[in-house]
Amino acid sequence: MSGSRSGSLLAGAALGAVALGAVLAAPPHARADGRAKPDADPAPAAAAPAPGPRARVDDAAVRKAMVDELQRTMNGLRLGEEPKPYYAAYTISDLDQATVSATYGAVTAEHSFRARLLRTDLRVGDPTFDNTNFEDGGSHVESLPIEDDYAALRRELWLRSDEAYKTALETLARKRSAAEGQAAGAEDEGADDFSKDPPVRGEGGAPAPSPAADPAALHDTVVRLSALFRDYPQLNASHVSTTYAVVRRRMATSEGGWVDDGTRAVRLDVIAETQADDGMKLRSFVPFTALTPAGLPALGDMEKGVRAMADELTALRKAPVAQNGSAAVLFEGPAAAQIVKLLLSEQLGGTPPPKTASAGSDERGQSSELANKLGQKVASPLVSVVDDPLQAEGPGKAALLGAYRADDEGIAAQRVALIENGILRSLLMSRTPRKEIARSNGHARAPRFAGPHAHIGNLIVTGRTPLARPALLAQLARSAKAGGADNMYVVRLLDDSTLPGGDADDLSAMFSFGGGHGGPPPVRPLVVYKVQRDGKEQLVRGLTLEGLQARSLREIVAVGKDPVVYNFIDGGGPGTGIPSSIVAPPLLFPDVDIRRQTGKNRKPPLYARPQFDAPAVAGGAAPAAPR
């Protein structure tokens, strides 16, 4: 994606909403032509009224504008003797989003938002060598009128195509110049720039008609969950934030491809923070996800989960601090899927890194440590991994947010067996080939503000001879003894940097050791239990896990039963990021370096939090007495 365009768009997309707690920019000032000023200062979010209903809705006009301008682009767009485009695609995404946030039963933000975004993908040259996969070459993303007006849409499609074509010609010239001055490497042999794959023609259908995303559907739930923290005076801060997004995607390609489908996603995050008596900052969270607000767990079940988290965090204030050393570590519950996300999810993409003008490849763009290890052992023989975007439900009939039928290059999604008994068999592919895999397998995914790249959909980990929890704990003890480490830990929740409430001091402390010596950054658990010799489990705090990286998956000595679903939105919030899911069972690592957190802590508040005497929710019963 064009760098200048991507920055201005993110500031000017008028998202004015909290997506997973990250406050995006409010609507910018408008130019005379109706598009956003890239350099305009955004207006305060509170000054942006929720848009009213569309004045015109005409599906046929939208499709006709896309197809007509696409045909004109392919036939008439040319600059002098420069080559015409050989491929073009328009993707129009209609976003309808509602956000509600609250703390202690008081709403802090509540708004809805509607936008329409256009991603333009245009290629010049030919499939063996074109303008893509080189530095800033790629997609262009802009806002569009939200009304289904044929003339207005045609005008914007024309301008964006013209701009994308000029940029593509400049990029192709720089790429050719760089190639002429560089010797071809083995990694370049036999790899084209664009694969020949049949496009989807009419997959999915538009989302079924439904009411627009409305904050009212989220209001009571958010308020009631946030009010629960009135009962926990030892927790210094708490915040509940939820976003519901409905996205309709229409994609037309010069190859005749047409996709008209949609996604829905709601994520509700409950976050709480406190400090131990020694000043150590502690926090925890509970995420709830579903396809719609009605699909969230029953309010009583969510309240039970929030109270369990709050009780555990309160107890953590008095927990002992872990000591340095090595330990056998069992990841279970959400932490099992989270460790898979950290160690594996970004290592399975087969898209080659973009070329640069100064050298053959930009190693900073090499997102996959495993891309060159096909056919090799990359995990324990106990572990197998597939990615299946076609699977809509996980264990317990939990909705998988990463399900889709067509990817963001208009290619049909496929189930891909990635790791079989520890051996890497394949990679996730977009239409940018590599010499080992020349075709896409339908895994090009794109956030709304960038171009597509290989990315997971539903990443599912399974284990050979899975063990029940008692057998896992017995194996944990044997692993600790065999490794000469008398420490055993069960990790149940890891930190998540995408959640709101992160503290700069915490992050600097987190990366002030371990990761500063050229190794992988430390992993920070939020909920950890130390397993005593008698089998009892005791909460501990103040530790990080060091040295964990993709190759650590080869050390797994046991896999449990009871897999969990961890849904997340990568690269943004609902409606703007990439909906993704990981399903993973408990995983046992026999030897992990444990490092106690060091450094100075700020003193806790000098006096207690004020009491809450008013009812927790307007019209409801008064809260229970503080504990």
CORNORMO-V581012 format. One record per residue. N is the residue number from 1. PHI is phi in radians with two decimals (* if undefined). Layout:
BEGIN
((N PHI) (N PHI))
END
This chain:
BEGIN
((1 *) (2 -1.01) (3 -1.12) (4 -1.13) (5 -1.23) (6 -1.12) (7 -1.17) (8 -1.20) (9 -1.15) (10 -1.06) (11 -1.35) (12 -1.96) (13 -1.37) (14 1.07) (15 -1.42) (16 0.51) (17 -2.54) (18 -1.70) (19 -1.89) (20 0.97) (21 1.53) (22 -1.53) (23 -1.41) (24 -1.60) (25 -1.17) (26 -1.45) (27 -1.03) (28 -1.44) (29 -1.17) (30 -1.75) (31 -1.53) (32 -1.09) (33 -1.51) (34 1.61) (35 -1.65) (36 -1.33) (37 -1.24) (38 -1.12) (39 -1.81) (40 -1.39) (41 -1.29) (42 -1.19) (43 -1.35) (44 -1.00) (45 -1.03) (46 -1.14) (47 -1.48) (48 -1.73) (49 -1.20) (50 -1.12) (51 -1.14) (52 -1.46) (53 -1.11) (54 -1.11) (55 -1.31) (56 -2.33) (57 -2.21) (58 -2.62) (59 -1.00) (60 -1.10) (61 -1.17) (62 -1.14) (63 -1.12) (64 -1.10) (65 -1.07) (66 -1.14) (67 -1.18) (68 -1.10) (69 -1.26) (70 -1.11) (71 -1.13) (72 -1.14) (73 -1.08) (74 -1.25) (75 -1.61) (76 -2.07) (77 -1.50) (78 -2.78) (79 -2.01) (80 0.99) (81 -1.61) (82 -1.22) (83 -1.19) (84 -1.35) (85 -1.09) (86 -1.78) (87 -2.71) (88 -2.60) (89 -2.62) (90 -1.99) (91 -2.17) (92 -1.85) (93 -2.05) (94 -1.69) (95 -1.89) (96 -2.16) (97 -2.38) (98 -2.28) (99 -2.37) (100 -2.39) (101 -2.31) (102 -2.71) (103 -2.48) (104 0.92) (105 1.48) (106 -1.96) (107 -1.25) (108 -1.85) (109 -2.78) (110 -2.76) (111 -2.77) (112 -2.11) (113 -2.72) (114 -2.32) (115 -2.64) (116 -2.29) (117 -2.11) (118 -2.06) (119 -1.90) (120 -1.91) (121 -1.99) (122 -2.41) (123 -2.17) (124 -2.14) (125 1.87) (126 -2.68) (127 -1.02) (128 -1.37) (129 -2.77) (130 -2.39) (131 -1.40) (132 -1.56) (133 0.98) (134 -2.57) (135 0.76) (136 -1.61) (137 -1.19) (138 2.78) (139 -1.40) (140 -2.11) (141 -2.18) (142 -2.48) (143 -1.50) (144 -2.25) (145 -1.05) (146 -1.46) (147 -1.45) (148 -1.47) (149 -1.81) (150 -1.03) (151 -1.14) (152 -1.13) (153 -1.19) (154 -1.02) (155 -1.07) (156 -1.17) (157 -1.08) (158 -1.07) (159 -1.12) (160 -1.20) (161 -1.18) (162 -1.06) (163 -1.13) (164 -1.13) (165 -1.13) (166 -1.07) (167 -1.10) (168 -1.11) (169 -1.10) (170 -1.10) (171 -1.15) (172 -1.09) (173 -1.12) (174 -1.18) (175 -1.15) (176 -1.12) (177 -1.07) (178 -1.14) (179 -1.12) (180 -1.15) (181 -1.72) (182 -2.19) (183 -1.36) (184 -1.22) (185 -1.73) (186 -1.06) (187 -1.22) (188 -1.56) (189 -1.20) (190 1.35) (191 -1.88) (192 -1.43) (193 -1.70) (194 -2.64) (195 -1.52) (196 -1.68) (197 -2.29) (198 -1.23) (199 -1.37) (200 -1.29) (201 -2.16) (202 1.60) (203 -1.43) (204 1.63) (205 1.37) (206 -1.18) (207 -0.98) (208 -1.04) (209 -0.96) (210 -2.73) (211 -1.04) (212 -1.08) (213 -1.01) (214 -2.20) (215 -0.98) (216 -1.07) (217 -1.24) (218 -1.93) (219 -0.97) (220 -1.08) (221 -1.09) (222 -1.13) (223 -1.10) (224 -1.19) (225 -1.18) (226 -1.19) (227 -1.21) (228 -1.04) (229 -1.31) (230 -1.09) (231 -1.48) (232 -2.20) (233 -1.14) (234 -1.49) (235 -1.65) (236 -1.29) (237 -2.62) (238 -2.68) (239 -2.73) (240 -2.13) (241 -2.41) (242 -2.44) (243 -2.34) (244 -2.03) (245 -2.27) (246 -2.03) (247 -2.17) (248 -1.83) (249 -2.04) (250 -2.15) (251 -2.28) (252 -2.14) (253 -2.16) (254 -1.21) (255 -1.50) (256 1.64) (257 -1.28) (258 -2.58) (259 -2.21) (260 -2.38) (261 -2.55) (262 -2.75) (263 -2.32) (264 -2.30) (265 -2.75) (266 -2.28) (267 -2.27) (268 -2.13) (269 -1.98) (270 -1.95) (271 -2.21) (272 -2.40) (273 -2.38) (274 -2.73) (275 -2.35) (276 -1.28) (277 -1.08) (278 -1.49) (279 1.64) (280 -1.10) (281 -1.40) (282 -2.33) (283 -2.67) (284 -2.68) (285 -2.71) (286 -2.29) (287 -1.74) (288 -2.19) (289 -2.31) (290 -2.88) (291 -1.45) (292 -2.48) (293 -0.98) (294 -1.18) (295 -1.47) (296 -1.14) (297 -1.00) (298 -1.00) (299 -0.97) (300 -1.07) (301 -1.18) (302 -1.16) (303 -1.06) (304 -1.08) (305 -1.15) (306 -1.17) (307 -1.14) (308 -1.10) (309 -1.13) (310 -1.14) (311 -1.11) (312 -1.15) (313 -1.18) (314 -1.09) (315 -1.16) (316 -1.13) (317 -1.04) (318 -1.76) (319 -1.26) (320 -1.21) (321 -1.53) (322 -1.16) (323 -1.88) (324 -1.10) (325 2.64) (326 -2.12) (327 -2.75) (328 -1.47) (329 -2.25) (330 -1.85) (331 -1.66) (332 -2.43) (333 1.11) (334 -0.97) (335 -1.10) (336 -1.11) (337 -1.20) (338 -1.13) (339 -1.23) (340 -1.13) (341 -1.04) (342 -1.22) (343 -1.60) (344 -2.18) (345 -1.04) (346 -1.61) (347 -1.80) (348 -1.85) (349 -1.34) (350 -1.70) (351 -1.08) (352 -1.10) (353 -1.19) (354 -1.14) (355 -1.23) (356 -2.24) (357 -1.28) (358 -1.69) (359 -2.66) (360 -1.10) (361 -2.50) (362 -1.59) (363 -1.12) (364 -1.17) (365 -1.53) (366 -1.33) (367 -1.41) (368 -2.01) (369 -1.34) (370 -1.75) (371 -1.02) (372 -1.74) (373 -2.11) (374 -1.05) (375 1.46) (376 -1.87) (377 -1.34) (378 -2.18) (379 -2.61) (380 -1.05) (381 -1.03) (382 -1.33) (383 -1.91) (384 -2.27) (385 -2.43) (386 -2.24) (387 -2.13) (388 -2.27) (389 -1.18) (390 -1.43) (391 -1.55) (392 -1.57) (393 -2.27) (394 -1.92) (395 -0.97) (396 1.19) (397 1.04) (398 -1.22) (399 -1.16) (400 -1.76) (401 -1.17) (402 -1.45) (403 -1.34) (404 -2.81) (405 -1.88) (406 -2.33) (407 -1.45) (408 -1.50) (409 -2.00) (410 1.35) (411 -1.85) (412 -1.08) (413 -1.16) (414 -2.34) (415 -1.37) (416 -2.16) (417 -1.42) (418 -1.61) (419 -2.21) (420 -2.08) (421 0.86) (422 1.55) (423 -1.72) (424 -1.32) (425 -1.79) (426 -2.74) (427 -2.33) (428 -1.41) (429 -2.18) (430 -1.72) (431 -1.52) (432 -1.66) (433 -1.35) (434 -2.24) (435 -1.11) (436 -1.43) (437 -2.33) (438 -1.63) (439 -2.16) (440 -1.28) (441 -2.05) (442 1.30) (443 -2.14) (444 -1.43) (445 -2.14) (446 -2.42) (447 -1.21) (448 -1.16) (449 -1.92) (450 -2.68) (451 -1.46) (452 -1.31) (453 -2.63) (454 -1.12) (455 -2.72) (456 -1.20) (457 -1.96) (458 -1.98) (459 -1.58) (460 -2.09) (461 -1.80) (462 -2.24) (463 -2.18) (464 -1.43) (465 0.86) (466 -1.14) (467 -1.88) (468 -1.24) (469 -1.04) (470 -1.01) (471 -1.19) (472 -1.11) (473 -1.15) (474 -1.14) (475 -1.18) (476 -1.05) (477 -1.15) (478 -1.14) (479 -1.14) (480 -1.12) (481 -1.17) (482 -1.15) (483 -1.51) (484 1.33) (485 -1.90) (486 -1.65) (487 -1.86) (488 -2.36) (489 -2.30) (490 -2.02) (491 -1.78) (492 -1.98) (493 -2.72) (494 -1.86) (495 -1.19) (496 -2.37) (497 -1.21) (498 -1.43) (499 -1.38) (500 -1.23) (501 1.66) (502 -1.13) (503 -1.97) (504 -1.04) (505 -1.13) (506 -1.10) (507 -1.19) (508 -1.15) (509 -1.17) (510 -1.11) (511 -1.81) (512 -1.50) (513 -2.54) (514 1.26) (515 -1.33) (516 -1.44) (517 -1.91) (518 1.53) (519 -1.54) (520 -1.16) (521 -1.13) (522 -1.18) (523 -1.74) (524 -1.86) (525 -1.37) (526 -1.79) (527 -2.21) (528 -2.36) (529 -2.07) (530 -1.58) (531 -1.58) (532 -1.39) (533 -1.06) (534 -1.45) (535 1.62) (536 -1.25) (537 -1.96) (538 -2.18) (539 -1.05) (540 -2.34) (541 -2.46) (542 1.27) (543 -2.29) (544 -2.25) (545 -1.89) (546 -2.01) (547 1.42) (548 -1.38) (549 -2.64) (550 -0.96) (551 -1.18) (552 -1.12) (553 -1.11) (554 -1.25) (555 -1.61) (556 -1.01) (557 -1.92) (558 -2.77) (559 -2.23) (560 -1.67) (561 -1.52) (562 1.05) (563 -1.15) (564 -2.11) (565 -1.78) (566 -2.14) (567 -1.61) (568 -2.66) (569 -1.99) (570 -1.57) (571 1.32) (572 2.70) (573 -1.81) (574 -0.93) (575 1.62) (576 -2.09) (577 -1.63) (578 -1.79) (579 -1.10) (580 -2.50) (581 -2.44) (582 -2.23) (583 -2.01) (584 -2.54) (585 -1.55) (586 -0.99) (587 -2.25) (588 -1.94) (589 -1.82) (590 -1.39) (591 -2.61) (592 -2.17) (593 -1.31) (594 -1.89) (595 -2.18) (596 -1.29) (597 -1.13) (598 -2.12) (599 1.85) (600 -1.42) (601 -1.94) (602 -1.28) (603 -1.19) (604 -1.14) (605 -0.91) (606 -1.29) (607 -2.49) (608 -1.19) (609 -1.07) (610 -1.10) (611 -1.33) (612 -1.88) (613 -1.82) (614 -1.33) (615 -0.98) (616 -1.16) (617 -2.31) (618 -0.94) (619 1.48) (620 -1.79) (621 -1.36) (622 -1.17) (623 -1.20) (624 -1.14) (625 -1.09) (626 -0.99) (627 -1.56))
END
